[in-house]
Amino acid sequence: MNINLKIWRQKDKKDKGRFKAYKLQNIDPNISFLEMLDILNNRLIKEKLEPVAFDHDCREGICGSCGFMINGQPHGPQKATTVCQLHMRSFNDEDEILLEPFRANSFKVVKDLSVDRTAFDRIISSGGFVSVDTGKAEEANSTVIEKSNADEAFLSAACIGCGACVAACKNSSAMLFTAAKVSQFTLLPQGEPEQKERVQSMVATMDEEGFGACTNTGACSAECPKEISQENIARLNREFIKSQL
Amino acid sequence: MSIFRILTSSIGKKVLMAITGLLLSFFMVFHLFGNLFLFVSEQAFNSYVEKLNYFKPLVRVAEFFLLLFVFSHAYTGISLWWSNRKAKQKSGSYSKTNTSQAARTASITGSFVFIFLITHWATFWYKFNFEHPESYYQVVLGNEVGFGNPFFSVFYIVAIALLGYHLKHGFLSAGQTLGIKGTKYEKIYVGVSSLFWLWIPLGFISIPLWFGFIKQVVSP
Protein backbone atom coordinates (compact mmCIF):
# COMPACT_ATOMS: atom_id res chain seq x y z
CA MET A 1 0.00 0.00 0.00
CA ASN A 2 1.04 3.61 -0.56
CA ILE A 3 0.53 6.22 2.11
CA ASN A 4 0.90 9.96 2.34
CA LEU A 5 2.19 11.11 5.71
CA LYS A 6 2.04 14.61 7.10
CA ILE A 7 4.24 14.69 10.18
CA TRP A 8 4.78 17.45 12.74
CA ARG A 9 8.47 18.34 12.69
CA GLN A 10 9.85 20.41 15.56
CA LYS A 11 13.57 20.64 16.36
CA ASP A 12 13.22 21.38 20.07
CA LYS A 13 11.02 23.08 22.68
CA LYS A 14 11.78 26.54 21.27
CA ASP A 15 11.15 25.75 17.62
CA LYS A 16 7.70 26.73 16.30
CA GLY A 17 7.29 23.47 14.36
CA ARG A 18 5.55 22.68 11.10
CA PHE A 19 4.00 19.81 9.16
CA LYS A 20 6.13 18.07 6.56
CA ALA A 21 4.83 15.67 3.91
CA TYR A 22 6.35 12.25 3.21
CA LYS A 23 5.24 9.61 0.73
CA LEU A 24 5.85 5.93 1.41
CA GLN A 25 5.34 3.29 -1.26
CA ASN A 26 4.87 -0.48 -1.17
CA ILE A 27 4.19 -0.65 2.57
CA ASP A 28 3.12 -4.10 3.78
CA PRO A 29 -0.36 -3.68 5.37
CA ASN A 30 0.57 -6.20 8.07
CA ILE A 31 3.46 -4.24 9.59
CA SER A 32 2.84 -2.14 12.68
CA PHE A 33 2.48 1.62 12.57
CA LEU A 34 5.80 2.12 14.35
CA GLU A 35 7.53 -0.27 11.92
CA MET A 36 6.23 1.93 9.12
CA LEU A 37 7.85 4.92 10.87
CA ASP A 38 11.06 2.85 11.21
CA ILE A 39 11.02 2.37 7.41
CA LEU A 40 10.57 6.10 6.93
CA ASN A 41 13.41 6.85 9.38
CA ASN A 42 15.77 4.39 7.66
CA ARG A 43 15.08 6.19 4.40
CA LEU A 44 15.65 9.61 6.02
CA ILE A 45 18.95 8.44 7.56
CA LYS A 46 20.12 7.12 4.18
CA GLU A 47 19.22 10.48 2.66
CA LYS A 48 21.22 12.12 5.48
CA LEU A 49 18.11 13.83 6.80
CA GLU A 50 16.95 14.07 10.40
CA PRO A 51 14.79 11.02 11.35
CA VAL A 52 11.38 11.57 12.97
CA ALA A 53 11.61 11.40 16.78
CA PHE A 54 8.90 9.38 18.54
CA ASP A 55 8.74 7.60 21.89
CA HIS A 56 8.54 3.81 22.07
CA ASP A 57 9.84 1.00 24.21
CA CYS A 58 8.11 -2.36 24.65
CA ARG A 59 6.02 -2.23 21.45
CA GLU A 60 3.65 -4.63 23.21
CA GLY A 61 1.11 -2.07 24.41
CA ILE A 62 2.04 -2.27 28.06
CA CYS A 63 4.77 0.26 28.82
CA GLY A 64 3.02 3.54 27.97
CA SER A 65 5.99 5.01 26.14
CA CYS A 66 4.48 5.38 22.71
CA GLY A 67 1.69 7.70 21.74
CA PHE A 68 0.95 10.57 19.40
CA MET A 69 -2.04 11.89 17.52
CA ILE A 70 -3.03 10.11 14.32
CA ASN A 71 -5.62 12.05 12.32
CA GLY A 72 -6.70 13.89 15.49
CA GLN A 73 -7.02 10.78 17.66
CA PRO A 74 -4.53 9.74 20.34
CA HIS A 75 -3.04 6.37 19.33
CA GLY A 76 -5.06 6.38 16.11
CA PRO A 77 -8.38 5.03 14.93
CA GLN A 78 -8.46 1.58 16.56
CA LYS A 79 -10.25 1.43 19.91
CA ALA A 80 -8.39 0.22 23.01
CA THR A 81 -5.09 0.04 21.13
CA THR A 82 -1.79 1.78 21.66
CA VAL A 83 -0.04 3.09 18.56
CA CYS A 84 2.57 0.32 18.77
CA GLN A 85 -0.18 -2.28 18.45
CA LEU A 86 -1.81 -0.51 15.53
CA HIS A 87 -1.24 -2.00 12.09
CA MET A 88 -1.16 -0.44 8.67
CA ARG A 89 -4.14 -2.59 7.65
CA SER A 90 -6.26 -0.14 9.67
CA PHE A 91 -5.68 2.35 6.85
CA ASN A 92 -6.48 2.37 3.15
CA ASP A 93 -4.20 2.60 0.16
CA GLU A 94 -3.28 6.24 -0.63
CA ASP A 95 -4.65 7.48 2.70
CA GLU A 96 -3.34 10.76 4.03
CA ILE A 97 -2.25 10.29 7.65
CA LEU A 98 -1.65 13.29 9.89
CA LEU A 99 0.77 12.76 12.80
CA GLU A 100 1.15 15.27 15.62
CA PRO A 101 2.48 15.12 19.16
CA PHE A 102 0.11 15.03 22.17
CA ARG A 103 -0.85 18.68 22.64
CA ALA A 104 -1.01 20.18 26.13
CA ASN A 105 0.88 22.98 27.81
CA SER A 106 1.94 20.52 30.52
CA PHE A 107 3.37 18.20 27.85
CA LYS A 108 6.02 20.31 26.12
CA VAL A 109 7.25 18.96 22.79
CA VAL A 110 10.79 17.61 23.17
CA LYS A 111 11.21 16.90 19.46
CA ASP A 112 8.81 16.05 16.61
CA LEU A 113 6.28 13.56 18.05
CA SER A 114 8.03 13.14 21.39
CA VAL A 115 6.64 15.06 24.38
CA ASP A 116 7.82 15.58 27.96
CA ARG A 117 5.42 13.65 30.20
CA THR A 118 7.40 14.01 33.43
CA ALA A 119 4.45 15.96 34.89
CA PHE A 120 2.82 12.51 35.30
CA ASP A 121 5.88 11.29 37.21
CA ARG A 122 5.60 14.26 39.56
CA ILE A 123 1.91 13.48 40.20
CA ILE A 124 2.89 9.90 41.06
CA SER A 125 5.79 10.92 43.29
CA SER A 126 3.50 13.26 45.24
CA GLY A 127 1.42 10.35 46.54
CA GLY A 128 0.96 7.48 44.11
CA PHE A 129 2.63 4.90 46.32
CA VAL A 130 2.20 2.91 49.53
CA SER A 131 4.83 3.61 52.18
CA VAL A 132 3.28 1.66 55.06
CA ASP A 133 4.53 -1.85 55.79
CA THR A 134 2.32 -4.23 53.83
CA GLY A 135 4.24 -7.37 54.76
CA LYS A 136 5.55 -10.10 52.51
CA ALA A 137 3.88 -11.95 49.62
CA GLU A 138 2.26 -14.36 52.10
CA GLU A 139 0.50 -11.49 53.87
CA ALA A 140 -0.67 -10.08 50.53
CA ASN A 141 -2.17 -13.44 49.62
CA SER A 142 -3.83 -13.89 53.00
CA THR A 143 -5.38 -10.40 53.08
CA VAL A 144 -9.09 -10.77 52.37
CA ILE A 145 -10.17 -8.45 49.55
CA GLU A 146 -13.64 -8.38 48.07
CA LYS A 147 -13.55 -9.78 44.52
CA SER A 148 -15.29 -6.76 42.97
CA ASN A 149 -12.79 -4.39 44.62
CA ALA A 150 -9.83 -6.48 43.50
CA ASP A 151 -11.18 -6.50 39.93
CA GLU A 152 -11.84 -2.75 39.97
CA ALA A 153 -8.37 -2.03 41.37
CA PHE A 154 -6.85 -4.19 38.66
CA LEU A 155 -8.76 -2.32 35.94
CA SER A 156 -7.58 1.02 37.36
CA ALA A 157 -4.00 -0.22 37.62
CA ALA A 158 -4.15 -1.09 33.90
CA CYS A 159 -3.49 2.62 33.21
CA ILE A 160 -0.09 2.80 31.47
CA GLY A 161 0.28 6.56 31.91
CA CYS A 162 0.69 7.23 28.19
CA GLY A 163 -1.03 10.63 28.32
CA ALA A 164 -3.68 9.92 25.67
CA CYS A 165 -6.35 11.12 28.13
CA VAL A 166 -4.71 14.55 28.37
CA ALA A 167 -4.33 14.76 24.59
CA ALA A 168 -7.95 13.73 23.99
CA CYS A 169 -9.37 16.22 26.48
CA LYS A 170 -10.42 19.65 25.25
CA ASN A 171 -9.19 21.00 28.61
CA SER A 172 -5.91 19.02 28.71
CA SER A 173 -7.07 17.55 31.99
CA ALA A 174 -5.11 14.80 33.73
CA MET A 175 -8.09 13.73 35.82
CA LEU A 176 -8.43 10.24 34.33
CA PHE A 177 -4.77 9.44 34.91
CA THR A 178 -4.78 10.82 38.47
CA ALA A 179 -8.12 9.14 39.18
CA ALA A 180 -6.87 5.74 38.00
CA LYS A 181 -3.74 6.04 40.11
CA VAL A 182 -5.71 7.10 43.21
CA SER A 183 -8.32 4.39 42.58
CA GLN A 184 -5.92 1.48 42.42
CA PHE A 185 -4.90 2.24 46.03
CA THR A 186 -8.31 3.37 47.31
CA LEU A 187 -9.86 0.03 46.47
CA LEU A 188 -7.28 -2.02 48.36
CA PRO A 189 -6.76 -2.20 52.15
CA GLN A 190 -3.04 -1.43 51.76
CA GLY A 191 -3.89 1.99 50.33
CA GLU A 192 -6.26 2.95 53.13
CA PRO A 193 -3.87 4.42 55.78
CA GLU A 194 -2.49 7.13 53.46
CA GLN A 195 -5.63 7.71 51.46
CA LYS A 196 -6.42 11.24 52.65
CA GLU A 197 -2.92 12.65 52.13
CA ARG A 198 -2.59 10.81 48.83
CA VAL A 199 -5.70 12.23 47.19
CA GLN A 200 -5.08 15.78 48.43
CA SER A 201 -1.44 15.77 47.41
CA MET A 202 -1.96 14.19 43.97
CA VAL A 203 -4.82 16.58 43.11
CA ALA A 204 -2.72 19.58 44.28
CA THR A 205 0.22 18.45 42.12
CA MET A 206 -2.08 17.85 39.17
CA ASP A 207 -3.32 21.46 39.47
CA GLU A 208 0.19 22.87 39.99
CA GLU A 209 1.41 21.14 36.85
CA GLY A 210 -1.06 23.24 34.87
CA PHE A 211 -3.44 20.52 33.67
CA GLY A 212 -6.98 21.72 33.03
CA ALA A 213 -10.07 20.76 35.01
CA CYS A 214 -12.42 17.97 33.99
CA THR A 215 -15.70 19.03 32.36
CA ASN A 216 -16.95 15.45 32.12
CA THR A 217 -17.02 15.18 28.34
CA GLY A 218 -15.76 11.60 28.54
CA ALA A 219 -13.25 12.03 25.67
CA CYS A 220 -10.46 10.61 27.87
CA SER A 221 -12.13 7.24 28.48
CA ALA A 222 -13.28 7.03 24.87
CA GLU A 223 -9.71 7.38 23.62
CA CYS A 224 -7.89 5.53 26.43
CA PRO A 225 -5.99 2.52 25.03
CA LYS A 226 -6.65 0.70 28.30
CA GLU A 227 -10.33 1.77 28.48
CA ILE A 228 -9.99 3.33 31.94
CA SER A 229 -13.54 4.16 32.96
CA GLN A 230 -15.11 7.47 34.00
CA GLU A 231 -16.05 5.81 37.28
CA ASN A 232 -12.45 6.40 38.35
CA ILE A 233 -12.99 10.17 38.09
CA ALA A 234 -16.20 9.90 40.15
CA ARG A 235 -14.22 7.91 42.73
CA LEU A 236 -11.43 10.52 42.79
CA ASN A 237 -14.03 13.27 43.32
CA ARG A 238 -15.68 11.24 46.10
CA GLU A 239 -12.36 10.60 47.80
CA PHE A 240 -11.33 14.26 47.45
CA ILE A 241 -14.61 15.46 49.00
CA LYS A 242 -14.34 12.83 51.78
CA SER A 243 -10.76 13.90 52.50
CA GLN A 244 -11.97 17.45 53.21
CA LEU A 245 -14.75 16.47 55.62
CA MET B 1 -6.76 21.81 53.96
CA SER B 2 -8.20 25.29 54.28
CA ILE B 3 -11.53 26.21 52.70
CA PHE B 4 -9.62 28.64 50.43
CA ARG B 5 -7.42 25.83 49.11
CA ILE B 6 -10.42 23.58 48.56
CA LEU B 7 -12.25 26.26 46.59
CA THR B 8 -9.20 27.07 44.49
CA SER B 9 -8.47 23.43 43.63
CA SER B 10 -9.86 22.16 40.33
CA ILE B 11 -12.11 19.58 42.01
CA GLY B 12 -13.23 22.07 44.69
CA LYS B 13 -14.35 24.54 42.03
CA LYS B 14 -16.21 21.79 40.24
CA VAL B 15 -17.93 20.72 43.46
CA LEU B 16 -19.04 24.32 44.05
CA MET B 17 -20.28 24.47 40.48
CA ALA B 18 -22.16 21.18 40.86
CA ILE B 19 -23.85 22.14 44.15
CA THR B 20 -24.90 25.62 42.98
CA GLY B 21 -26.10 24.15 39.67
CA LEU B 22 -28.20 21.53 41.44
CA LEU B 23 -29.72 24.09 43.83
CA LEU B 24 -30.65 26.32 40.89
CA SER B 25 -32.15 23.29 39.13
CA PHE B 26 -34.30 22.52 42.19
CA PHE B 27 -35.50 26.13 42.20
CA MET B 28 -36.84 25.57 38.67
CA VAL B 29 -39.40 23.14 40.15
CA PHE B 30 -40.85 25.88 42.40
CA HIS B 31 -40.74 28.42 39.59
CA LEU B 32 -42.59 26.12 37.20
CA PHE B 33 -45.16 25.29 39.88
CA GLY B 34 -46.03 29.01 40.06
CA ASN B 35 -46.00 29.49 36.30
CA LEU B 36 -48.51 26.69 35.75
CA PHE B 37 -51.19 28.77 37.55
CA LEU B 38 -51.33 30.71 34.25
CA PHE B 39 -53.18 27.72 32.79
CA VAL B 40 -55.74 27.75 35.64
CA SER B 41 -57.05 31.33 35.40
CA GLU B 42 -56.07 34.99 35.60
CA GLN B 43 -57.38 35.15 39.15
CA ALA B 44 -55.50 32.01 40.25
CA PHE B 45 -52.19 33.33 38.92
CA ASN B 46 -52.68 36.81 40.40
CA SER B 47 -53.61 35.46 43.82
CA TYR B 48 -50.57 33.12 43.76
CA VAL B 49 -48.29 36.13 43.15
CA GLU B 50 -50.11 38.10 45.87
CA LYS B 51 -49.49 35.24 48.30
CA LEU B 52 -45.78 35.38 47.47
CA ASN B 53 -45.88 39.13 48.16
CA TYR B 54 -47.22 38.30 51.61
CA PHE B 55 -43.99 36.39 52.34
CA LYS B 56 -41.85 39.15 50.81
CA PRO B 57 -39.00 39.15 53.38
CA LEU B 58 -38.64 35.40 52.96
CA VAL B 59 -38.77 35.72 49.19
CA ARG B 60 -36.07 38.42 49.30
CA VAL B 61 -33.76 36.12 51.32
CA ALA B 62 -34.39 33.31 48.83
CA GLU B 63 -33.70 35.70 45.94
CA PHE B 64 -30.45 36.78 47.55
CA PHE B 65 -29.28 33.17 47.79
CA LEU B 66 -30.41 32.40 44.25
CA LEU B 67 -28.42 35.37 42.99
CA LEU B 68 -25.44 34.17 45.01
CA PHE B 69 -25.77 30.69 43.45
CA VAL B 70 -26.04 32.15 39.93
CA PHE B 71 -22.90 34.25 40.38
CA SER B 72 -20.94 31.47 42.14
CA HIS B 73 -21.92 29.09 39.34
CA ALA B 74 -20.93 31.61 36.66
CA TYR B 75 -17.73 32.60 38.47
CA THR B 76 -16.51 29.00 38.88
CA GLY B 77 -17.53 28.28 35.28
CA ILE B 78 -15.51 31.24 33.95
CA SER B 79 -12.59 30.44 36.25
CA LEU B 80 -12.47 26.80 35.08
CA TRP B 81 -12.87 27.87 31.45
CA TRP B 82 -9.94 30.27 31.87
CA SER B 83 -7.62 27.71 33.51
CA ASN B 84 -8.62 25.12 30.90
CA ARG B 85 -7.81 27.60 28.14
CA LYS B 86 -4.36 28.12 29.64
CA ALA B 87 -3.80 24.35 29.87
CA LYS B 88 -4.58 23.75 26.22
CA GLN B 89 -2.25 24.47 23.34
CA LYS B 90 -3.84 26.58 20.66
CA SER B 91 -2.56 24.54 17.73
CA GLY B 92 -3.35 20.93 17.07
CA SER B 93 -6.37 18.77 16.51
CA TYR B 94 -8.41 17.41 19.37
CA SER B 95 -10.56 14.41 19.73
CA LYS B 96 -14.28 14.99 19.41
CA THR B 97 -15.23 11.36 19.02
CA ASN B 98 -17.60 9.84 21.55
CA THR B 99 -18.19 13.08 23.46
CA SER B 100 -21.54 14.80 23.49
CA GLN B 101 -22.17 18.16 21.90
CA ALA B 102 -23.97 19.23 25.10
CA ALA B 103 -20.79 18.68 27.11
CA ARG B 104 -18.56 20.52 24.68
CA THR B 105 -20.88 23.52 24.40
CA ALA B 106 -21.87 23.85 28.08
CA SER B 107 -19.98 27.13 28.51
CA ILE B 108 -21.67 28.63 25.44
CA THR B 109 -25.19 27.51 26.42
CA GLY B 110 -24.50 28.67 29.99
CA SER B 111 -23.48 32.13 28.77
CA PHE B 112 -26.68 32.41 26.75
CA VAL B 113 -28.76 31.34 29.76
CA PHE B 114 -27.06 34.09 31.80
CA ILE B 115 -28.02 36.71 29.18
CA PHE B 116 -31.57 35.35 29.29
CA LEU B 117 -31.62 35.65 33.09
CA ILE B 118 -30.63 39.32 32.89
CA THR B 119 -33.48 40.06 30.46
CA HIS B 120 -35.82 37.99 32.64
CA TRP B 121 -34.96 40.09 35.70
CA ALA B 122 -35.14 43.34 33.70
CA THR B 123 -38.63 42.52 32.43
CA PHE B 124 -40.89 40.20 34.48
CA TRP B 125 -39.05 40.41 37.79
CA TYR B 126 -38.69 44.22 37.65
CA LYS B 127 -42.31 44.78 36.66
CA PHE B 128 -43.65 42.34 39.30
CA ASN B 129 -41.59 43.93 42.09
CA PHE B 130 -41.46 47.63 41.26
CA GLU B 131 -44.36 48.53 38.99
CA HIS B 132 -47.10 46.77 41.02
CA PRO B 133 -49.33 46.04 38.03
CA GLU B 134 -53.07 45.52 38.44
CA SER B 135 -52.82 42.09 36.88
CA TYR B 136 -49.58 40.07 36.88
CA TYR B 137 -51.29 37.74 34.43
CA GLN B 138 -51.61 40.61 31.91
CA VAL B 139 -47.87 41.41 32.27
CA VAL B 140 -46.83 37.83 31.52
CA LEU B 141 -49.18 37.37 28.62
CA GLY B 142 -49.24 40.96 27.36
CA ASN B 143 -47.45 42.26 24.31
CA GLU B 144 -45.08 44.73 26.01
CA VAL B 145 -42.59 42.28 27.55
CA GLY B 146 -44.82 39.19 27.69
CA PHE B 147 -45.79 36.30 25.49
CA GLY B 148 -48.23 38.41 23.48
CA ASN B 149 -45.07 39.63 21.77
CA PRO B 150 -43.83 36.91 19.37
CA PHE B 151 -40.25 38.17 19.67
CA PHE B 152 -40.25 37.58 23.44
CA SER B 153 -41.96 34.21 23.05
CA VAL B 154 -39.40 32.96 20.54
CA PHE B 155 -36.50 34.32 22.63
CA TYR B 156 -37.95 32.63 25.74
CA ILE B 157 -38.46 29.29 23.97
CA VAL B 158 -34.93 29.30 22.54
CA ALA B 159 -33.43 30.29 25.91
CA ILE B 160 -35.29 27.55 27.82
CA ALA B 161 -34.38 24.98 25.16
CA LEU B 162 -30.73 25.96 25.60
CA LEU B 163 -31.14 25.77 29.38
CA GLY B 164 -32.45 22.21 28.94
CA TYR B 165 -29.48 21.41 26.72
CA HIS B 166 -27.15 22.97 29.31
CA LEU B 167 -28.73 20.78 32.01
CA LYS B 168 -28.54 17.67 29.81
CA HIS B 169 -24.79 17.84 30.38
CA GLY B 170 -24.83 19.79 33.64
CA PHE B 171 -27.06 17.56 35.71
CA LEU B 172 -25.21 14.35 34.87
CA SER B 173 -21.89 16.15 35.15
CA ALA B 174 -22.82 17.30 38.67
CA GLY B 175 -23.51 13.66 39.57
CA GLN B 176 -20.08 12.71 38.28
CA THR B 177 -18.41 15.58 40.16
CA LEU B 178 -20.15 14.62 43.40
CA GLY B 179 -19.04 11.02 42.89
CA ILE B 180 -22.46 9.44 42.27
CA LYS B 181 -21.35 7.58 39.12
CA GLY B 182 -20.51 3.98 39.89
CA THR B 183 -22.55 3.90 43.12
CA LYS B 184 -25.95 2.29 43.75
CA TYR B 185 -27.59 5.74 43.42
CA GLU B 186 -26.46 6.23 39.83
CA LYS B 187 -29.56 4.74 38.20
CA ILE B 188 -31.97 6.85 40.29
CA TYR B 189 -29.91 9.97 39.62
CA VAL B 190 -29.86 9.38 35.85
CA GLY B 191 -33.63 8.77 35.94
CA VAL B 192 -34.28 12.00 37.87
CA SER B 193 -32.00 13.98 35.55
CA SER B 194 -34.44 13.74 32.63
CA LEU B 195 -37.01 15.55 34.79
CA PHE B 196 -34.65 18.52 34.96
CA TRP B 197 -33.24 18.66 31.46
CA LEU B 198 -36.35 17.58 29.56
CA TRP B 199 -39.69 17.70 31.37
CA ILE B 200 -39.28 20.90 33.38
CA PRO B 201 -37.94 22.89 30.41
CA LEU B 202 -40.85 21.52 28.35
CA GLY B 203 -43.19 22.76 31.10
CA PHE B 204 -41.71 26.26 30.85
CA ILE B 205 -41.84 26.20 27.04
CA SER B 206 -45.49 25.12 27.04
CA ILE B 207 -46.52 28.57 28.38
CA PRO B 208 -45.22 30.84 25.56
CA LEU B 209 -46.14 28.12 23.06
CA TRP B 210 -49.77 28.03 24.25
CA PHE B 211 -50.35 31.68 25.12
CA GLY B 212 -48.05 33.13 22.48
CA PHE B 213 -48.96 31.12 19.43
CA ILE B 214 -51.97 28.88 20.05
CA LYS B 215 -54.35 30.81 22.26
CA GLN B 216 -53.52 34.49 22.67
CA VAL B 217 -55.56 35.78 25.60
CA VAL B 218 -54.43 39.37 25.91
CA SER B 219 -55.57 41.55 23.06
CA PRO B 220 -52.98 44.00 21.73
Interface residues (C-beta under 8 A of the other chain):
Chain A: M69 N71 G72 Q73 P74 L98 E100 R103 A104 N105 S106 A167 A168 C169 K170 N171 S172 S173 M175 Q200 V203 A204 M206 D207 G210 F211 G212 A213 C214 T215 N216 T217 G218 A219 A222 E223 S229 Q230 E231 I233 A234 R235 L236 N237 R238 E239 F240 I241 S243 Q244
Chain B: M1 R5 I6 S9 S10 I11 G12 K13 K14 V15 L80 S83 N84 K86 A87 K88 Q89 S91 G92 S93 Y94 S95 K96 T97 N98 T99 S100 A103 R104 A106 H169 L172 S173 G175 Q176 T177 L178 G179 I180 K181 G182 T183
